[in-house]
Structure formats: C-alpha cells, structure tokens
Amino acid sequence: MEEEKGAVAQSLIDVVTEIASVSDYRITVKKLCSNLARRLKLLVPMLEEIRESNDPISEETLGTLVSLKEALSSAKDHLKFCSGGSKIYLVMEREQVTSKLLEVSVQLEQSLSKIPYEDLDISDEVKEQVELVLSQFRRAKGRVDASDDELYQDLHSLCIKSSDVDDHQPALQRVANKLQLMEIPDLAQESVALQEMVALSGGDNIEEMATVLKLIKDFVQMDNSEDHKVNGQTSTAASQKIPAVIPDDFRCPISLEMMRDPVIVSTGQTYERTCIDKWIEAGHSTCPKTQQALTSTTLTPNYVLRSLIAQWCEANDIEPPKPPSSFRPSKVSSFSSPAEANKIEDLMWRLAYGNPEDQRSAAGEIRLLAKRNADNRVAIAEAGAIPLLVGLLATPDSRIQEHSVTALLNLSICENNKGAIVSAGAIPGIVQVLKKGSMEARENAAATLFSLSVIDENKVTIGALGAIPPLVVLLNEGTHRGKKDAATALFNLCIYQGNKGKAIRAGVIPTLTRLLTEPGSGMVDEALAILAILASHPEGKSIIGSLDAVPSLVEFIRTGSPRNRENAAAVLVHLSSNDPQHLLEAQKLGLMGPLIDLAGNGTDRGKRKAAQLLERISRLAEQQKETAALEQTKEEAEPTDSASTTEAADP
C-alpha cells in the first residue's frame, strides 16, 4: 500500500508539473486559466509530503488521491484546450468554455475536500496552504470582463451585417488587434485551430465563425496588399489609411486618452498622472476603477508601460506622447536628496530606454546606490526599478545581468521590497542567473535567494521554481564565498519540510559530509547546521548513515565549537532513532566523556540533545544487560537438562 501511495502521489505531481508547463493561454480565457493553473501549482508541497511520508494509509484515503488525480487530469486537458485552440472559437463559445472551467474547479474543490488530511503526514503550513487553495476554488466565479464582452459583441456584429469588408472596418480592426490576427501566418494557424476545435467540440456558431475568419482574412489581405495602385496612383479607398486603434491598456481609465506619464497607485492600477492627481486632490480615497481603498497616495512611475507605448507609437507611425518635462518625486522618494532623486529618475529612463551600454552603467549605479543606505533602497523601489531590473536578468550581457541581480540583492535588504521583488516575477530569472551566470552573478543570485527566503511563503515559491539543484551545484563547485552564499540559502530553504526532499535528491548530503572533513574548507558550521535539518528526513537519515559520518560527528562533539557540538549531537540523535548501531559505533569511538561534558556545559539545545543521547545509551545498556542475563540463564540451563537426560537413561 505504501508503494502504491508513493506512485499515486508521484503521478499527481507529474500531472501538476505538466499543467505548469502549459502557457500562452488565449487572451479571452487567460485570466481564468492562469488563476486555475496557479492554484494547482500550490498543491505540489502537499503531494511531495505525501510521497515522502512512510506512514501507511487506508484504501479509502488512497481512493481520494485517485479521485484527485482524475480531477487534475480533467483540468490539464481543458487548460491545454484553452492554450492552443482557436481564438475565435473561444470567444464565440465563451459560455461553454467558461462553464467547463467552472465545472473543473468544482470537481477539484470536491476532490480536495474529501482528502482526510488527519490520516496523512502533512505539516501544518502545508495544510494552511491547501486550505487557501480550497477557499479560492470556493470563491471562483466565471465573470467576463468588459473588454471580453466588447470583443464578443464585435464578433457577433460581423456575423449579422453584410459580408462586405468596407462595411465594418473599425470592428474588424479592433477584432484583429485584440485577437492578434494581423499577419497571414497567424490567420493560417487560426484557420487550422478553428477546424480542429470545431471537429473536437462542436459548436452552435460554426457558420458564423467561418464567416468571421473570412472577413478578417479579407481585411488583413486588403490592408497589406500593394494592388490598390491604379496607373501609378493610389486609389481613394487605399489612400484612406485606417487609423490604428489605441490598445485599451495604453488608455487612462479616467480620461480614456493615451497616457503620457503613466503611474501606478496602491491598488496596482495605472492612470495618467495628471488625472489621478486631480482625483486625489478632489478628496477621493478610492481607486477610480476598482473602488478599492487607496492605502497610500504614493504614485509610482510605470516605466515599463511608458516604454511599450513608445514602441507601439513608433511601429504605427504615430508621434509618441511627450514625456513629463520634470521629475515629480513620490512622497516616499522624499527620503532621498533632490540630487539623488533626479539621478534615480535619469537611471530609470536609461534602464527602460537606453542601449545596452546605458543599461549596463545604469544598473551598476543603481547597484551602488541601493547598497549605500536604506533611504535609497526605498526611493529606488518607489521609482519602479524592480520590474526593470527583473527584465534585465534575461539579457545575454553578463555585466548587465550581474549588476541587475546584485541591485536586486541590495534592494531586498529592505523588508518591504522583498514582496515586490517576488511579485515582479524575479525568482525564475534569479534561478537562471544561478545556473548560467558568471561566478560573481551566481554568488549574488544565491545571496538574493537567501534574503528573499527569510519570508516563509517565499521558501515554498523558491523551492518550487527549481532553485535548490543549482544551489547544490554552487555549494559543490563555487568559490569560498559562493559556497557560503549557497549554504546559507539552502539552510533557510530546508527549514520548510517540502524542500528537504528536493535538496536530498539534488545530492546535497555527500557534498556536506565532504565539507566536514575537507581541510581548510571553512564550511563546517554551515555543513553541520544543514545536516542537522536534513537528518530529520527519512531519506536524509539513511544517506547520512551510509556515508560513515559517525566518526566525524563524535569528533565534533568532542572538540567542536558550541554550535557545532549541538548540531553534531542533533544529527546523531536522528541517526540513532530506532537504530542502535550508530550509537554503539559512537560509544566505541569514545562518545561518553564528550557527551557528559556537553550535557553539563553545552548550549541549551546541546544539553537537550546530549540528554536524549545519554538516555538512549542508558536504555541500550539495560537492554544489553537483559540480553546477557537471558543468555546466561540459557547456558546454565543446558547442563542441567543434559544431566537429567543422562540420569533418566541410566537403569
């Protein structure tokens, strides 16, 4: 049953991993699908703990896991359906698609609710995480936002009007832009996808879908055609160029005009600065779009969006909106001097719009400014540097990459910045730098992960996004500083139960035991501290025991620093649990004297561990005495039995 449980848990992990690999959801269902996939990825720590647990489970409990697998498989199939399918189909059959997503969510919620967590070896923090996922499923509702509704109405209007492209060019322009069907190859791919989805799932609007696709094709071909010239002159119809439709994301929700100075408010929404300034000055304390309370009146420049607007304007031959003529520091940024505030503003522009040389020097200066003092760290984050630096982690320029990850490290010293860095999607980029960056970049990436892992929920995220194997590689092959950074990050991450198995499977234990005995490694403190955590894991305990670590542990209890003595004793406590052989070996190596000294003179934790070991040694001695007495009784009884037999046989 235990092997079957492990196999089912692993198959569940495989399904969730496959779900996590699905991406590029069609824009019409992107929010629903992304939310569903994100919730399912949060189940991985629970599934890993089930897989790694040695406790037996009942057939009924196993059945609930099988039921969960069926629900996950159904979710995976539908998410794949929404990832590579026809864009037109997903809009026009939105009720059917949304209904299926809700049905999958209900099935998952019911399956998770039936799992008897009390019968499984699940830690409290993982239970809380699963409860959070359950509550999110219960609140999930398939709402269609206004932009989706407008797209739906546009598509249906194309079906009921004439089939002449000229009759509804504005609607075709909007639809083609929103569905990203502006090129002939995109239309060819959409045509194939539409045929496949109709064949697979049917649909009540097959003819309408085909009509819409034909209209879009005709519109795009006409727009791209060079055949509108008559006798060397452009015809009137061709010369009337359709004005580009400004994407909704580029418009201020208040003025509905293209933004020239977009800023982010505390709810995460973006507005034109002058518009939101007037809103706040009028006495409003809520976000105009969401009606949520504004927890702060700080306005953070949205440099990423400003850059996207400029690029779109250039691509469409539109004069870009002029940027603000002067820097307006946010209230938080007032901690910096005016000179530094102006400098930070200039650095943001160079990061967002500069050539590689500008970006390299700007990232380097931000790195130094963020290191200098706490006020700068606040001001730089408020200025919008974090998402820009995260974007530069993927650059092929090693120096830009190095400066960016180090700047994020320095910014993460400020507690309020840690969440912003993780929310900006930094961890995958940091992990990539940890794998392939220069040695200095890898060292600083490891240090950044350590800094971010101080927050408990980040431990789960960092472990789930694959940071542990490259940290083990750095621990094994890095410079002395790199090994130190990797070890401190691994120690923090392995405090979370779900990450212990990841570290063990990445091969960290042989590296740690080697560092214990490697002359001049300078890594004994870190190695023993991590081993003391991993020894509590069944697989970790087994591997440590197989690597002949007991002599080193006894030596550290005898001669180590107070911290090393307590950690060595902690490892030995786990090794000797339900297995007296390691304790017997330690006794033969002279453990008793150092252990008695530790029990009397060690740290509080060291005294507790020593007391546990002394108690086990005492019990083991009693058992040995009882065994010896029993053997002696048997030996004494054997001659008597023999004599009795002889007397009985003598006539």
N, C-alpha and C positions, 0 to 999 in steps of 0.2 A: 504493500500500500504506500510505503514511504517513497519508493522509486517511482510509482505511478504519480504521486503528488508532485514530485520534482519535475517529472516530464510534462505534466499539465501546466505547472507554473511556468516552465521554460517556454512552452508553446504559447502561453498568454503573452509573455514578454516579447516573443517573436512577432506576434500579431501587432502589438503596440508599436514595436520598432518599425514595422512595415508602414503603419499608419503615419508615424513621424516622418517617414521618407517621402510621403505624398505631399506635393506642394503645387503652387501655381493654380489654386482654385479659381474658377471663373469668377469674374468680378461680381456677378449677380448673386452668388451664394458664398462669396469669400468670407464674410463675417461669420455666418452660421457654421461653415465648415471649419474655419480656423479656430473658433471657440470650442467646437466639439473635439478637434484633434488636440488642442492644448489641454483640455480636461483629462483626456485619456492618457496623455504622457505623464500626468501626475500620479497615475496608478503604478508606475514602474517600481518605486521603492517598496510598496506593499507586496508586489509579485516577487521581487527579489528576496524579501524576508521569508515569504512562504517557501520559496525554492530552497533557501539555505537552512531552514529550520529542520531539526532532527526529530521533532515531536510527531508521533503518529496522528492521523486524522481519520474520522469515520467515513463510511461510504457516502453518507448524506452530505457531509461537508465537501467531499470530492465532487459530488454531483453539482453542488452550487458553483464550483470552479469551472466545471464543464459547461454549465449554463452561461456563465460569464464569457467563456470563450466563444460560444455561439453568437452572443450579442456583439462582442468585439469584431468578429468576422463579418457580421452584417454591417457594422459601422464602417469597416475597412472597405467593403465592396461599394458602399454608397459614396464614400469620400472619393474613391477612385473615379466613380461615375461622374462626380462633380468637378474633377480635376482636369480630365482630358476631353470632356464632351463638348457638344455644340453649344456655343454661346447663345444663339437664337433660341434653341430648344429650351435651355434652362430658364430663359426669361418668359417665354410664352407658356411653358408648363410649370410655372413657378409654384402654383398651389400644390401640384402633385409632388414636386421636388421637396418643397418645404414640409409637406405632410410626412414624407418618408423620413426626413431628417428628425422631425419631432418623434415619429414612431421609434426610430433607432434610439433616441435619447431616453424615451420611456422604458424601452427594453433594457437598456444599460442600467438605468436607475433601479429598476426592479431586481435585476440580477445582483447588483451591488448590495441592495438592501437585504437580500436573503443570505449573504455570506455570514456565518457565525464567527465573528472575529474573536470571541472568547475561546474558541477551540483552536485558534491558530496562534502561533508565536509572533504576534505583531506588536511592535513598540508603540508607546502612547503617541509619539509625534507623528508616526505614520497613520495611526487611527484618525488623528485630528485632520490630517491631510485628506484622507478618504472621505471623512465627513464633510469637508469643504467641497469636494467634488460632487458628493451626493446633493448637497444643498444647491449647488449651481445647476445640476440637472433638474432639480425640482422647480427652480425659478425660470428655466429656459423657456422662451416663447419665440415662435417664428414670426417676428414682425418684419414687414417690408418697409424700408425707409423711403423717404420722399423721392430720392434720386432713382431708386429702383422702380417706383410707381410711375415716374415720368417716362422712363425707358419703356416700360410695359405699354403705356398709353401711346407712345410714338410708334411702336411696332404694330399695334392694332390699327392705328390710323392709316398706316401704309397699306394694310390689307383691304380696308373698306373704301379707300379713294381710288382714283384711276391708276392705271399701271404706267402712266407717263412719268418719267423721272423728273421732268421740269415742274410737275405739279406740286411736288413736295420736297424740294431740295433742302430747305432748312432742317426738316425732320430727318432726312437721310444723312445730312452732315452730322447731326447730333448722335444718331444711332451708330454710324460708322466710327465716330470718335470714341464713344463710350465703350463699344464692343471691340475697339482696336482692330477694325477690319478695313484699313486704309490702303492695303497693298494687295496685289494679285495673289502672291503666295499665301497670304493669310486667308483670303477668300477660298482658295482651293482646299486648304486644310479644313476650313469651316464646312465646306460642302461635303467632304468625306465624313467628318464628325457628325453632321446632321443626319446623313443617310444611316450611319451606324446606330445612332441613338434612337431614331425612329424605328429601325428594324428590331432593336433590342427591347424598347419600352413602349412602342406605340405612341399615341398622342392624338388629341382631338383636333389639332390645328395643323395637320400635315401640309395641306394645300397652302394655307396662309404662310407657313414657314418657308416653303419653297418660293412663294411669291416675294416675300421679304428679301430672301437671299438674292433672287434675280435682280430686284430693284437696287440693292446695294452694289451688286456687281456692275450693273449698267452705270450707276452713278460714279463709281470709282474709275471704271474704264473711260468714261467720258471726261472725268476730271483730269486723268493722266494722259489723255490722248493728244497727239500732235496733229490730228487730222482735221482740226477745226479751221485751218487756214484756207482761205479762198482767194486764188490769184495773188498769193503773196501777202494778203491782208487777213488779219484775224477777224472772224465773223463776230457780229454783235453779241450773240449768245456766248461765244467762247471768251470774249473780252471781258464779260461781266464776271469777274472772279468772285466766287462765294467767300465772304469774309469768314476767317477762322473763328470757330466757336470757342470762347474762353472756357477752359475746364472749370467746373464748379469749385474745385479745391483751391483755385487761384483767386476766387472772388471773396471779398469780405462778406460775412453773413449779415452785416448791418447795412452796408451801402450797396452791396451786390456788384461793386466795381472791382476791377483787378487791383490787387494790393501792391502798393509800392514800398511799404515798410511793415511787413507782417510781424506781429508779436504774439507770443503765447501767454495766455492767462493761467491762473492756478488750476483750472479745470482741465487744461490740456487743449482747449480750443484756440484757434488762431484768428486774429482780427487785424484790420488796418489800424495802425497805432492811433491816428487822429480820431477815428470813430470810437474806439474803445475808451480813449481818454475822455471824450465828451460824455460817454455813457457813465463812466465812473464819477466824473465831476458833477453830473446831474444828481448824484446821490444814490445811484443804484449799487446794490451789493451782491447781485447775482450775475451769472453768466447769461448773456442775451439768448444764446442758442439752446443751452441745456436747462436753464433756470436753476442750476446748482449754485449754492452759496460760494462766493469767492473768498477763500481762506486768506488770500493775500492780494494786494493791489499791485504787486510786482509784475512788470511786463518784460518778458524775455524775448529778445530778437530771434526770429525764426530764420536763421541764415540759410538753412537747407532749402526751405520753400522759396526764399528770395532767389536763390541760385537756379532752382527749377523754373521759376517764372521767367528769368532772364534767358535761359536756354530755349524755352518754348517760344518766346518772342523772336529770338534770332532765327529759329527754324521756320517760323511763319512770316518772316519779313515784316514784323511789327516792331515799332520803336518801343523798347522796354521802358517801363515806368522809371522815372529818375529816383535814385535812392535819396534818403534824407540827407540834407546838407551838413548836419551837425550831429554829434553823438549825444544821445539822451541816456545818461546812466540810470539804471534802475535803482530803487531805494536801497536794495541790499548792496549794490555796487558802490554806494557812497562810502563804504569802509575803505576803499582804495583812494589814493590821492588822485587829484584831477589828471595829473600827468600819466599815472598808471592806467587810469580809466580810458584815456584817449589811446594809450598804447594797446590796451586789450581790444578796443574797438578795431584798431588797424589790424591787429593779429587775426581777428575773426574774419575780416574781409580777405586777408591773404590765404587763410586756410580754406575758405569757401570758393574763392575765385582765382587764386593765384596759380602760376605754373608750378611744376614740381620743385624748382629751386626756392620759390617763395614759400610753398607749403613746408619744405624742409626747414627753412630758417624760422618760420612762424611756429612750427611745432616745437622746435628746440627752445625758442624763447618762452613759450608757454610752459614748457617743462621746468625751466629755471624759475619763472615767476611763481608757479604753483609750489615749488619747493621752498620759496623764500619765507612765506608767512601764511597764517590762517585766513587773513582778510583777502589776500589774493586768490586763495582757493575758492572762497565764496564768490568773489566777483567774476572769476573766470567761468565758473559753472553757470552763474546767472546770465552771463553774456551768450550762452549757447554753445560753449566749446565742446561739451561732452559728445553730442552726436557727430560733430565734425571729426573729432579725434577717433571715434569708433569707426567711422567710414574709412579713415586713412590706415587702419590696421591691415586692410587687404591690399595696400599698394605694393607693387613689386620693388619699390625703392627701399632698401634695407635701412637707410638712415631715417627716412620719414617714419617708417614702421617702428624703429627703435625709439625715436623721440615721442611718438604718439603713445606707445604703451607705457613709457616712463612718465609722461604727463598724466595719464590716467592713474598711475600708481600714486603720484603725488597728490592728485585731486582726491583720491579715495581716502586720504588721511582724515578729511572732513567727513564726519559720520553722515551728514545729510546728503553727501554726494554719492555714497555707496549705492543707494537705491536707484539714483538717477543713472548711474553707470550701467547697472544690470538692466534697468528698464530700456535703455538705449540699445540693447542687444549686443553688449560688449563681449560677453563671455565666449561665444563661438570664435570671434576674432582673436581674443587673447589666447585661446587654446591653439589656434592656427599658428600664431607667433611662437608659442611654446614649442610647437612641433618643428617649425621650419625657419624660424628667425635666426639672426646672429646670436652668438652666445650671450652677449650683453642683453639683447632683447628678450631672450629666453629666460634669463635670470630675473629681469624686471617683470616679465609676464607671470612667473611663479610668485614673485612678491606681491603682485597685484591680486592674484587669486587668493593668497593668504589674507590680504587686507579685506577683500570682499567677503571671505568666508567667516569673518567674525560674526556676521548676521546669520542666524540659524537657518532661515529659509534659503539663503544663498548656498549653503552647504549642499542641499538637495539639488539645486539647479546646476551648480558647478560639476558635481559628480555625474549628473545625468547627461551633461553635454560633453562628456569624454575627456575631462581634464586630467584624470588620475593616471592613465598609462603614460602620457608624455612627462608628467611629473616624476614618475618612477624612472624613466629614461634619463632625465636630468640628474636625478639623485645618483644614478649609476655612473654617468659619464661626464658630468659637468665639472666646472671649476669648483674650488672650495666654497666660494660664495654661492655658486649655483646650487651646490648640494645643500647648503644651509637653507636657501630660499625654498627649494623643493621639499625639504624635510619639514619645515615649519608649516607649509601649505598642506602637506599630507597629514600631519598631526591634527590640524584643525578639521580637515575634511573627514578623517576617520573617527572623529568623535561621534558622527552620525552613523548609526548602525548600518544603514543601507550602503554606505561607501566602503565598509570594511572588506566585504567580499570583492568589490572592484579592485581594491589595492592588492589584495592577496592574489587574485587571478592575474594581475599585471606583473607579478613576480617580485613584489617589494621585499618579502621576508628574506630570501637569500642575500639580497643586497644589504639589508640591515644587519644581518648576522656577520657578513664580511666586514662591514664598517666597525663592528665591535672589536675585531681583532687586528684590523689593518693598522700597522704602525704609523703614527702621526696623522691619522685621518681627521682627528679633531671633531669627530661626529658621534662620539659615544653617547653624549647626553641626549641628542635627538633620536638616535637609533633605539636606545633603551626605552625612551618615552613612547615611541610609536609601537614597539614590540609589546609593551605593557597593555596597549589598547587592543592590538590585533590578537593577542593570546586569548582574549575572551571569546573569540570566534572559533567554532569547532574546527574549521579548515585551517585557520591560522595556528591553533594549538597543535594540530597534527604535524604541520610543516616545521614549526619551531622544534618540536620534539625529535623530528627525524634528522635535524641538522647538527646534532651533537652540541647543543648550546649550553648544557648544564655546567660544564667546567668554567666557561666564561661567566655565567651567572653567579656561581659560587665565589669566583674571584672578585667580582664587583661588589657582592655583599660584604666581602672581607675588607677590601681596600678602596672602594669607590667613594665618590662624594656622597653627601647625604641624599641628594636627589637620585643619584644612580643606584644607591643601595636600596632605596624604597622601590624603584622601578624594577630592578632585578628580582627583588623578593616578590613583587606583584606577578611577574612573568612565571616564576617558579610556583606560585600559588595556583595559577591556572593549569600549568603543566601537570601538577601532582593531583589535580582534581580527578577522582575516580581512577587514578593510575599511580600506584606507589613506586613504580620502577624508577622514575626520575628522582623521587625523594630519596630512595635507597642509594642511588648513584651519588646524589649530593652529600649524603651522610658520609659515604666512603671518602669523599673529597674534603672532609673536614668542615662541614657546614655548621655544626652545632655551636662552636665557640663564637663565630661571627654573628650567628643568628641570635644568640643570647644577648650579645652586645647591642645588636640592632633593636631588640625588644626593650632594652633599658635606656639606650641613648640616641635612638634614631628620631626622625621626624614623626609627627603624629601618625601619618599614613604608614610610614616604615614600621612603627611599633605594631600597628594593627596587622600588617602583613606578616611580620615576624611571629606574632602571637598565633595567627592562623597556622603557620608552618609548624611551630612548636607543638600545637595541639594535634596536628596530623601525625607528627613524628611520635608523640606520646601514644596516640591510638594505634599506630603501626607497631610500636614496641609491645603494647599489650596483646595485639593480635599475634605477634611473633611468639610471645611467651605462651599464650594459649595453644598455639600450634605445636610448640616444642613440648609442652606438658602432655598434649594428646599423643604425640609421637612416642614419648617416653612410656606412657601408660600402655600403649600397644606393644612396645618392646618388652615390658615387664610381664605382660600377659602371655606372650608367646611361649616361654619356657614352661610355665605352669600348665598350659594346655598340653604341651608335649609330654610332660611328666604324667599327667592324668591319663593320657592315652596309653603310655607305657605300662602303668600300673594295671589298667583295665585289661591289657593284653597278657599279663603275667599270670599263669594258672596257680 
